[in-house]
Amino acid sequence: MTAVVVGGASGIGEAVVSRLRSQGLTVTVWDLHDADFICDISDPGAVSAAMAQTVETVGCPDRFITCAGIGASGLLLEQPPEQWKRVLDVNLTGTWLAMRAGAAAMIDAGIGGSIIAVSSISGTLADRDMGAYCVSKAGLDMLVRVAAAEWGAHGIRVNAVGPGVTRTPMLARPEQLPGWVDGLTERTALGRLGAADDIAEAILGLLEMSWVTGQTLFADGGLALHSPIDAYGQMQRLTKKEQP
């Protein structure tokens, strides 16, 4: 069995790679650095090249996980258009480009497979100061449903996992924001912030669910039970830092 993990050099993607390799799978990593193939998924040519190199090197993957994404703070009335565009180019358009490359390879090889995209609870819950991110993840959730409808006839399942606030490089160091962390912890049913490995566990479980497609599974410790979260927006306003 062969897998591709897009954005597998750090954070959630790195945790997914570790778990898959521990199960004996051949895993190919696409990322901007420290990867088998360097790939900016917002670049159609780079995605096509990475897919061709992957198939040539290890064969067609039957598991395709895309974790790449960025976030940037900005109120809707103030956010620069180029920043808005970059977030959607990576999180939505880039995910579409990567997913369709994986699906096309599976169809060409005559195999079924499982595709997982990393979304966010912010695709469902409005998060002030994070409009571009929320919109990109809401679009991703619908992308997953449409892809599942179109590719199901080829034996390809398409799903998403929606993390809550997770300790990854995308998050500012939480020890710098004790009040913010305490507030989120109180609103999380399981009483802590998520770890990258928590999300990886959900992704691996969803990969193997043979009768599930077109779904977004929240892996948030119960944070979305309390709405609105305004989680990333609070962190961004406190740090004033764009998160990769």
N, C-alpha and C positions, 0 to 999 in steps of 0.2 A: 504494500500500500504506500502511496505517495501523496504528500501534502505540500501545498504552497501556503506560506504565511506572509502576507503583505504587511509591512510594518513590524516585522519580527525581531528587530534589533534591540528593542527596549520595551518596557512597560508590559501591557497586557499581551502583546504579540510575543515578546520574549518568553513569557510564562507559558504561552500556548506551545511554542517551539519546544521548550524543555519537556513538557508533558507528552507531546507526541513522540519525541525521540526516545523517551523512557519506555514507550510502548512498542518500540522497534520500527517505527515508520521512518521512511526516507523523507526528510523535510528540507525544502528549499525556501530560503528567506529572500524576500524583496524588501529593500529599504533604501534610504538615502545614504546610509553608511553601514559598515560592519555587516554586509549582506553577501549572499551568494551572487546576487545580481542587483546592481544599483539601479533604482527605478523611482522616478517621481511620477506617481500615478495620475497626476493631472496632465501629463504629457502622453498623448495617444501613441506616439512613436516609441516612447520608452516602454510603455506597457506591452505593445506588440513584440518588441525586441526581447523583453524579459520572458514573455510566454514562449517564444520560439526557442530561446536558449534553454529554458527549463525542459521543454519537451525533448529537445535534442540531447540534453545531458542526462536526465533521469527518467524520461518518459512522461506520459500524460498524468497529471494528478487527478485523483478521485476525491480529494478533499481540498477545498480552497477557502482560506480564511483571510479576510481583509480587515486589518486592525488600524490601518493608517488613518490619521485624522489630526486636525489642528483646531484650536480655539482662539478667539480674540475678543476682547471686551469692546463694547461700543454701544451706546444708546442709538436707537433707530434714527433719531433726528441728527445725530452727530457723527456716526461712523463713516469714515471715508469709503467711497464706492470701491476703491481698489482693494481695501481690506475685506469688505463684504464679499467681493468676487473671489478672492483667494480662498476664503473659508469654504465657499460653495464649490469652487474648482477642485479642491482636495476631497472634502468630506462627501460630496454628492456626485459630482461628475467623475472624479477620480475613482470612487468606489464603483460606479457604473462601468467605467472602462475596464477596471480590473475584473469585476464579476463577469462581464460578457466575454473577456478573453479566456477566463477559466471555463465558462460554459461552452464556448465555441470549440475549445480543445477537447473537452469531453465528448461533444457531439461528433466531432471529426474522428475521434478514436472509437466511437460506438460504445462508450461506456456511460453508465450513470454516475452520479456522485452527489456530494453534499457541499453546498456553499454557505458560509456563515459570514455575515458582516457585523461589525461592532457599531451599534447605534448608541443611544443614550436615553435615560428617562427624560432628558431635556427635549427630546423629540415629541413628547406628549405634554409635558408640564412647562408652561411659559416661565422663562428665567430672565428677569430684567437684566439689561446690560450685556446680554449674550444672544441677541436676536439672530445674528447670522448663524451661530452655532445651532440654536434651536431649530431654525428653519432648515438647515442642512440635514439635521438628524430626522426631522419630520419627513422630509423628502426621501431620505434613505429608507425609512420604514415602508413607504409606499412603493419605492423601487423594489424592495424585497418581495412585496406581495405581487406586483406585476411580473417580476422575473419568475416567481414560483408558478404563476398561472401560465406563462409562456413556455417554460422549460420543463414542466412536469411531464409532458409527453415523451421527453427524452430520458426520463428516469433521474432527473436532477432535482434535488430538493434545495430550496433556498430559504434561509431563516436569518434572523438577527438576534443578537443579545444586547440588551440595553442596560449598561452599568449605571449605578448611581455614582456618588463621589468615591473615587478609588485612588489609593496612594500609588501614583505613577509619576513619571517625569512631567506629565501634562499638568499636574497639580503643584502649586507652590508648596514649599516645605510647610506642612501643617503645624510644626512646632513654632513657627513664626506667628501663627494666628490662633492662639489658644482659645479665645472666646468663640471664634467661628467654628473651630473643631468641636468644642463642647456643645454648641448649639446643634450641630449636625448629628452628633452622637446621640443626643437626647431625642432627636426626631427619627432616628433609625431604630426600627423595631428590635433588631438584634444587638443594638447597643455598641456598635463600633463602626469605623469607616471600613470600606472594602479594601482588599488587597488584590494585586494583579492575579494572583493564583486563584482567588475566588471566582474571578471572571473566566479564567482559563478553564476551570472545572465546569462551569456552565456551558462554555463553548464545546468542550469535548463531549459532554452529555448530549447536547443538541445535535452534534455531528452524526451521532449514531441512532437518532430517533427516526426510524424508517417510515413512519406514518404521520410525520409532522412536516408541514411546509407552509411558507407564507406567513410565518409568525414572528413576533418580536417578544422574546422572553426577558422580562426585567430580572436582573441580577443585582439587587440594590440593598439587600438586607432589610427591606421593608421601608426604605426612605420615602418612596413614592406614595405610601399610605397617608402621608401628611403633605398636603398641598396648600399653597404653592411652596416649592422648595427654595427658589431664588438662591441656590447654592453657589454655583460657579460665579454668578454675578456678584455676590457678596465678596467672594474671594478676590475677584478681579478689582473691585473698587478699593479693597484694602491694599492690594499689592501694586495696582496700576501697571501690571506686567502682562504682556501678551504671552500666552502659553503655547508651546509647540505641540 
